[in-house]
Amino acid sequence: MGKENSILILGSGTSTGIPIPRCSCSTCTSSNPKDHRFRTSLLLQTAQGSNILIDTTPDLRSQVLINQVEKIDGVVITHDHADHIHGIDDLRPFCFGPPLHPIPLWTSQHNAKTIISRFPYIFPQLLSEPPPQQLGGGIPLIELHQIELKPERPVKSTILGEKFWHLPIPHGPYGESMASIHGAFAYLTDISHINPATVNYLKSLKLDLLIIDCVRDRPHPTHLDVPTAFKYIQKIAPRRAGLIHMNHDLDHDQLTKRAQQVDGVEVFPTYDGQILKY
């Protein structure tokens, strides 16, 4: 049997992280380490030995130190919200080498525009009016690759020799998140609903592992709630489904018990430091 791909959950929490500063709720004060959640991010470790980081959260430095991540070969950005891109500067040590080298980063054309405008000192060559030269502090060396997404149609990309497929999925009424599929794994974070054509496409893949957005119990304008996440999981019918991007309304042990009641699919909340293979 050949080597497997694996997913390291670097963070499983929503934009505030868990615990939330100043909050004394039962989840934020929980002694269960699985209730302590960094902002949502994954490290995809391919069977061929590449480390592909999905999203650069504000917790990135702590995430890579705690998990002893020694290299990042490439990065995928799902969307342009702060909790998913504002740790981009912490890629610097992974560029240092030796030898000094750029890290390739893939994202949608829409996200690329935001990233360039928000971090102009990283991409002066892509600006019509470059910012003044930065004399102090290091700059991450990023090689930006833009993916042209198509509505409800999967788009192929090659990332470090690996075949990926990408889809735009709504993240509330004004934005979208780039879903990524690698082999029998699909990653759908920060989504508000999934169009029927996309559901049918994902079901046709007969996925081994789906990781899907699940922020809280109550309906949310830009994320899936627990009942809706369960509904989509049953429609897509992967072998296993992990819940991610959870807020402090969701206690790990309680959500685990509820997830085990979903018929036909092994469903579970993810947790920081978890390793999943496919």
N, C-alpha and C positions, 0 to 999 in steps of 0.2 A: 504493500500500500504506500502511495506517495505521500509527500508532506502535505499538510493541510494549511489553509489560510486561517488566520485568527484575528479576532477583534479584541482589543484591550479598551475597556470603558475608562476613559480618563476623567469623564465627568458625566453625571446623570441628572443634574439639577437644572431648574429654570434660571431665568436671568439674574435673580438675586443670589443664587446659591443657597444651600441649606447647611447650617443654620443662618437665618436672616438676622443681621444686627438688630438688637433691641427687642427681638421677639422671644416670648417665653412660652410658646405653644408646646404641646407634647412632642411634636416632631423635631422642632428646633432644639429642645432640651433633651432629646433622646440619647440614651447611652449606647444604642445600637449603632455601630459604625456604618451600617448600610443606610442609615438615615442622614449621614453627613455627605452632602453632594456638592461637588464643584460644578461650575457651569458646563453645559453639555459639549462633549468632544469625544472623538474616537481615535485610536491608532490602529490602522489596518496593517497587519504584518503578513505579507503575501508568502505563499509557498516558495516563491523564488528568492525570498530574502529581502524584499524592499519594505521600508517603513513609510506608510502614507498617512499623514496626519489629516484628519477631517475637522476643520475649524480651529481657529487660534483664539481661545478664550482669554479673558483677563486673568484666569487662573493658570495659564500655560506653564509658567515657571515652576509653580508648586506641583503641577501635574507630572511634569517630566522628571522632577527630582524624586518625588515619592515613588514613582514607578520605574526609576532608574533607566529612563529612555536614553540610549547612547547615540542614536542617529535618527535624523528625519530626512528621508530622501526626496519627498515631495509632499505637497499640501493640496487639499481640496477645500474650497470654501462653499458652504451651502447657501448662505445669504449674507446680507450686509448689516445685520443688526450688531450692536455693540458687544453683546455677550458672545458673539461668534467670531469677531475679527479684531477686537481691541487688544489682543495679546500678540499681535503680529510682530512687534518689536522683540519679543522673547525668542524669535527664531534666530537671532543674531549668533548665539554660541554655536549653533549647528552649521553656520556658514564659515566659521573660523578655520576649520580644518585642523592640521594642515592636510592638503593645501587649501587656501581660501577658495571658496566656490559658491556659486549662486544655488538657491533652492528653487526648483520649478513649482509654480502654483497655478492650479486650474480653477476657474470659476466661470459663471455666466457673464455675458457681455454687460448686462445690467449691473451685476455686482462689481465687475471690474471698474466701471465708471466711479462708483462710490468709493471703492478702495483707493483708487488713484487720487481722487479729490480729498479724501480724508487723511491720506498719508503721502502728500506730494513730495516730501524729502526722500522717499524710497524710490519714486518713479519720475525723477526730473526729466528723463529722456522722452516721456510720454506726454508731457505738458507743452502747450503752445507757449506759455510763459513760465519757464523754470523758476523755482524759488531760489533765494540766495543760497550760496554754498553753505552747508552745515559744517562748521569747524570742530565743534565739540560733540563727543558721544559717537558711538558706532551706529551704523545703518545696516539693517538686514539686506542681504543681496537676494533679491527676488526676481525670478524670470517668469513673467506673467503670461499665461496662456488663456485665451478667452474662448468659451464654448458658446456657440450660437444655438440656443434652445429653440425647439419647435413646439407649438401648442399641442399637448396631448400626444406627441409623437416622440419616441425614444431617439436620442442622438448618440452616436458612438464616439468615443474618444479613446486614445491610447495613452495611458499614463504609466511611465516607467516600464514600457513593454507589456503592460497589462490592459486587457480589453475592458472598458467600462461603458455603461449606457446611462444616460442622464435624461431626466424629465423635469419640467417645471410643474410644481404643485402649489396651489394657492396658500398663502400665509396671511389670511385675512383679506379684506376687500381691496387693499392697495399694494400688496406685495406678493412675492412668490419665493419659494425655496427650491433649490436644485436637489432633487432626489438622485441618488447614485445606486447603480446596480453593478455588482462584480460577481461573476459566477452565479452561485445560488444564494447570494446575499443581497438584500435591498435595504437601503437606509433612507427613512422618511422622517426627518425631524422638522419642527416648526412649520406645521401645516394645519390648515383650518378645515379642509375637506378634500376629498379625492373624487375627481370626476369619474363617471361610470366607465368610460373608455380606458382610463388608467387602471381602475380596479380590475377590469377584464384582462388587461395586458399583464399586470402583476400576477394574477391568478394563473395565467397561461405559462408562467415561468416555473411553476411548481417549486417555489423557493424552499430552501432548507432553513434559512434564517431571515426573519424580518425584524428590524428595529424601527419602532414607530413612536411618534410624538404622543404624549399623554400627560397633560399638565395638571389637571385637577378633576374633581368630581363634577362640579357645576359647569354648564356651558361657558365657553370662552370665545371671544370674537376672533382670535387669531390662532388658536391651538385646538387640538382635539381634547375632549374630556374623556373620562374613563369609559362610560357606556359607548360613546362613538368610536373610540379606539377599538374596543372589543368587537363592535359591529363590523368595522373594516377588516379586522384580523380574520373573522369568520368568513367574510366574503373572499378575501385574498387566499386564504387557506394555506399558509406556509406550514412547514413541519413544526417550527418553533417561532415564537414572537416575543421580543423583549420590549418593554415599555421604557421610555426615556423622556427627559426634559420635565421632570416632576417637581411640583412645588411642595410647600410644607403642609398642605392639606392631606397629603398622601403618605401615610406611615408604611414603611417597607413591609413589615410582617402582615399588617392588615390587608394591604394590596395584594400580597402574595396569595393569601387565602381566597380573595375574590377572583384573582386571575386563574386559579386552579379550577374554578367552576366553569370556565369557558369550554364549551364542547368542541371536541375534534382537533384542538391545537394545544400544544404545550405553551402556555403564556406565563410570563414572569416579569416583575419589575427588574430592570438592570440596577447595578450598583457600582460605585467607583472601585476600580481595581479588578473588576470581573473580567475573565477571559472566556471568550466564546469561539469555538472553532466551526469551520464549515468546509 
